[in-house]
């Protein structure tokens, strides 16, 4: 896990899309990171919170707590729904 004092608002492995635990002014919550494997290039490198899109800069004052643990079945469903390559 990166140093929380110097977090740049990006997940541990920014090239891969996935869910991560982020804590900011809205509390601890899972957010979707759209990495280099995200289908729409224009949307890569941003966080998604429901319908809102947040930049890494928006979250750089928050804390990163790591990826959301998923079962292999749930991970496969997520990747198939968003047309992302398997890990």
ZIUR-V198933 format. One record per helix or strand of 3 or more residues. SS is the DSSP state (a for helix, b for strand). FROM is the first residue (numbers start at 0). TO is the last residue. If there is no record, write none. Layout:
BEGIN
ss=(SS | SS)
from=(FROM | FROM)
to=(TO | TO)
END
This chain:
BEGIN
ss=(a | b | b | a | b | b | a | b | a)
from=(3 | 17 | 26 | 40 | 45 | 51 | 55 | 62 | 71)
to=(5 | 23 | 33 | 42 | 48 | 53 | 58 | 66 | 80)
END
